[in-house]
Amino acid sequence: MTPPRSSAHRPQNDPGKIFGENFSARAPMIIHPATGYRIMPWANGRGQTMELLREDGPDGLHLRLSIATVTEPGPFSLLPNIDRVLTVISGPGFQLSGSGLALHAAPLTPVAFPGDAAIVATQVTAVSEDFNVMTARHLPAPVVWIAPPGMPYRKGRLFLLPLAAAKVNGQPLAARDLIETRAQVTIATDGPIIAVEVDDIGHPDADMTRT
């Protein structure tokens, strides 16, 4: 089994989360409201996923952002040629094991693994929700982290998912509205923010500061 690409990342100077801070990034902004997310069946038929965003190319899936609920132990869907980064956003988390992997999916800790690995969720002691980033393996790996302090960023699109109600450039947002940005935005929120950077050649560098 090919090991997962290094796509889950937390900078060394990241305290883990930002609460009650403003979070700024350079980029044009699109809001994907939580009221518009789609409910999709799991590929293995054992549950449902809330699909926040999906982009396909001529060869199939390129990028998918989603939220799933884990209520009991069981296998994950097999997704050939897809890599995944999973972050538990509510609940105690669980273990992921199989195909030579043993991962602890702890709250607000991104973990990366191949989508075509035979992975099973175990030690499910209570209901957990997880945020998933799926990307085609031939594309550059995304970087997923929990709202860090200000630092420079590489070229790419930035997705921000505040887990609590927020204001972006003064505009109220509901919890879990998805922000897609390539220009300056400022987010004020009392909860953590999941950040996803994906490669987007041809757009200027994004840089982020905390104000």
NORRA-V533429 format. One record per backbone hydrogen bond with DSSP energy under -1.0 kcal/mol. NH is the residue of the N-H (numbers start at 1). CO is the residue of the C=O. E is the energy in kcal/mol with one decimal. If there is no record, write none. Layout:
# NORRA-V533429
NH/CO/E, NH/CO/E
This chain:
# NORRA-V533429
7/5/-2.0, 9/144/-2.4, 14/11/-2.0, 20/189/-1.3, 23/187/-2.1, 24/209/-2.2, 25/185/-2.0, 26/207/-1.4, 30/180/-2.8, 32/178/-3.6, 36/33/-1.9, 37/34/-1.3, 38/51/-2.0, 40/49/-3.5, 42/47/-2.8, 45/42/-1.5, 49/40/-3.4, 50/67/-3.2, 51/38/-3.9, 52/65/-2.3, 53/65/-1.8, 55/63/-2.9, 57/60/-3.4, 60/57/-1.9, 62/55/-2.8, 63/55/-2.1, 64/134/-2.2, 65/53/-2.6, 66/132/-2.0, 67/50/-2.5, 68/130/-2.5, 70/128/-3.3, 74/121/-1.6, 76/119/-3.0, 79/115/-2.8, 82/79/-1.5, 83/135/-2.7, 84/113/-2.5, 85/133/-2.0, 86/111/-2.9, 87/131/-2.2, 89/129/-2.4, 90/129/-1.4, 94/105/-1.4, 95/122/-2.6, 96/103/-3.2, 97/120/-2.0, 98/101/-2.0, 101/98/-2.0, 103/96/-3.3, 105/94/-2.4, 106/104/-1.6, 108/88/-3.1, 109/106/-1.3, 111/86/-2.3, 113/84/-2.2, 115/82/-3.2, 117/114/-1.4, 119/117/-1.7, 120/97/-2.6, 121/74/-3.2, 122/95/-2.4, 125/123/-1.1, 128/70/-2.1, 129/90/-2.1, 130/68/-2.7, 131/87/-3.3, 132/66/-3.3, 133/85/-2.4, 134/64/-2.8, 135/83/-2.3, 136/62/-1.7, 137/81/-2.6, 139/136/-1.7, 143/197/-2.3, 144/7/-1.7, 145/195/-2.2, 147/193/-3.0, 151/208/-1.0, 153/206/-1.2, 157/198/-1.7, 158/181/-1.9, 159/196/-3.0, 160/179/-2.6, 161/194/-2.8, 163/192/-2.5, 166/173/-1.7, 167/188/-2.0, 168/171/-2.6, 169/186/-2.9, 171/168/-2.3, 173/166/-3.4, 176/162/-3.0, 177/174/-1.9, 178/32/-2.6, 179/160/-2.7, 180/30/-3.0, 181/158/-2.7, 182/28/-1.8, 183/27/-1.4, 185/25/-2.5, 187/23/-2.6, 188/167/-2.6, 189/21/-1.2, 194/161/-2.2, 195/145/-2.8, 196/159/-2.5, 197/143/-2.8, 198/157/-2.4, 203/200/-1.3, 208/151/-1.4
